[in-house]
Amino acid sequence: MSAAPEMKYTDRDVREDSQLTDLAIAYIANYTGEFEPLVDAKELFEEDGELPVAVIRKVLNCMRHDAQVARNLPRPRYGSNVVEMRPARRKRVQYDDKHCGSIVPHYYHNWGDDNEHRCEGSPWPINRHEKRLPVKVKTEYAASRSGKLIHDVDPEGRHVGVWHGPLHEWGFRSQGEGGWHYQTDADLFVKLKCRFPSVLRNPILIKGDSLPNYMQIEDILHGLREMQMCPHCAKLRG
């Protein structure tokens, strides 16, 4: 039976039905959208290898509004009723295409008292995009820099290196526009054997003979961090 749209999952639902946790984790592991609560949950799971009850409940309630999965969700046993709140009526804005008049290079944006004008922007003289290249990863294991799990690297996986130059300047990103925002000019995405998560960004790479040295990691912010092997990867070793 599908979850009724007027019923929300509660923390008690999550605690008393382990299936809900598995459904939520599988959903965010494959989530590619940009909805902030789901993106935050995905990043948290990639870092810690688990999710708090409150976050799982939030993911499940987001899933209720995804038509592709909602009908397969079990009905909340202890769910609370949701009162639909109708937004207040606001003046209908008539949009038009009108440049803001600025010749300084900038992106598309809306402007005006009610943001009623749509400016297509002004072009930059230089436009560059990120470069993606296949990368070979020869270490057996990888760990998130803030998580607690050590994962198996997929030896047949598609590992990717991504170089980010400044979009509208020559040179390296760290030397160009907004360089202080970034730690490096390139990112490494490593494919794992398991799907929880399936990819790690800029992980700690660990050789097999060095594995015992990484079961405890000295974290500058949080002190000594006890690590453990990912149980999902272990199941796939056969």
N, C-alpha and C positions, 0 to 999 in steps of 0.2 A: 504494500500500500504506500502510496507516495505521501510526502509530508504536506499537510494542509498549509496553504499560504498564510493562514491567520495564526499559525502556531510556530513559536520560536523554540529552538533547542536551549536547554539550560545547562549549567555546570553539572547538575545531578544526572542528566541524560548522558553526558560524556563519561562521568565517573562509573556509571553502572552498565555501560555498553561499550566494550572495547572495540567493537566493530566500527563505531563512529570515529574513533581515533584513526583506524586504518584507512577509512574512507577520506578523512580530511587530509592525511599525509599524502595519500596517492593523488589527491586532487591538486594540492599545491606543488607537488613534485613535477607535475606536467603542465602547470599554469604558465602561460606566456603573455598574459595581459598586463595592464598597467594600473589596476585598481589597488590603491595604496595599502589597504589592510591585508590583502592577499599577497602583495609583494613583500610587505614587512614579515608576514608569517613564513613565506618561502625563505627569505634571508635568515630568519631566526633559526629555522630548521636546518639550513645548510651549515650554520655556525655551531649549533648545540647538538644536533642529531635527535632532538625531541622538541615537543611543544607543551607549554603549560595548558591546563584544562581550559582556562579562559580564552586562550588563543584558538584552541580547537573548536570551542563553541562558536567563536566569531566566524571561523572559516565555514563551519557547517551552515550557519545562518546566511552567509553569502552564497553558498551552494544552492540554497532554496530558491534563489532567483536566477539560476542558470538552467535554462530549459533542457539542456542536454543531459543533466544529471539529476535534476530535482525529482523526477518521477521515480527514480530508483532509490531515493533516500527513505529509510525507515521513518515512520511517524514518530515524533517526539512523545515519549511516555509521560514526561513531566513538564512539557512545554507550556509556556505562558502565552496568553492571548496577545496579539499585536493590534493596537488601535491605529487605524490608518489616519494619518494627519494630512489634511488637504492644505497645500500651500496657499498663502494669501494671493489674491489676484493682483497683478501688477500691470502697469501700462504696457501695451503692446508697442514694441520698438520697431520702427521701419528702418531696415538696414540699407545702406547704399555703398557703392565702391567709390571712395574718395581718398586720394593720397594726402598724407598729413602735411606734406610740404617740406619735410626734412630731407636734405641731400646727404646726410650722414648715413653710411651703409647700415641697414637694420632689417630685421625680419618682418614678416606679416604681423599686423596687430590691429586691434580696434581702438578707436579714439573718438572723442566728442563727449558731451555732457552725459549721454546714456550709452557711450561706446557704440553709437549708431553708424559710425563711418568705418569702413573696412579698407585699411591701407595695405597694398600689396608689398610694401617694403621698398628699400633701395638696394641694388646689388652691390656686392663687394668686388673689388678687382681681382681678388684671389679666393678661390673656393677649393678646398681639399676635403677628402673623406678618409675615414679610417682604412687601414690595410690589414687584411686577414690572410694569414699564411699557415699551412699545416706545420705542426711541430712534432718532433719525436720526443717522447718522455721515456727514459730508460730506467727510472726508479720503480720499485714494486709498490710503494705505498705513498699516500698523500694525506695531509690533514689540514683542515681549516686553521687559519691563524688565530681564531678566537673560539673554536669549538672544542669538543672533548672526545671526538671519534677519529680513529685512524682508518682510512679506507684503502681498499685494493684498487690500484690503477688498472684500468682496462688496457691490456697490451695491444689490443686491436682497435682501440678507440680512436676517434678523430679529435686529437688535441689541437688546439688552435692558439696561435699567437696573434694579438691584435695591437697594431701600432697606431697611436693617436697623435698626429701632428696638429698644431693649431689650425683651426678651420680656415682662417682668413689671413694667415701670415706664413712666411717662409721660416724654416728652422725647426727646432724641436719644441714639443709642447711645453716642457719645463722652462724653456727660455722665452716662450711666446705669451699670448694673451691668457691671463688668468692662471699662469703657471703655478702659482702658490697653492692652487686647489688640489694639485695632483702629487702623488708620490713617485710615479714613474711615467715614462713616455709609452710604455707597452704593458699589456696585460697577458697573462697566460691562463687559458681555460683548459683544465685537465678532465678528461672523461673517466668516470669511475665504473667499477663493475656493477654496483647497485644503483638503484633509482632514488635513493634517499640521502643526499641529493644525487643526481646523475652527473653533475659537473661541479667542480670547485674552481673558484677564481683566485689566482695567485696563491696557491696553497704552499704549505711546507712539503717539500719532496723528500722522501725517506727511502734510503737503500735498505735492502733486506737485512744485511749484516749490521746495520746501525739501528735497527728497530728497537732493541732494548733501551737505547739511550733516549728515546723519545716517548717512553711511557710516562715520564714526568717532564713537563715543560715549564720553564721559568717565565712567567708572564709579567711584564713590566707593570701593568696596571692592576692585576688581580693576584699576584704572587704565584705560588706553585700550583700548577694545573695538572690534575691526575687524568691521564688519557686511557682509553680502552679501544679495542678493536671493534670495528663496525659489525654488529650481528648480521646485518643484511648481506654484507659482502661475504661473511663467513659461510652463509647458507649457499652461496653461489660457487664456492670453491669445489664442492662435490665430494 
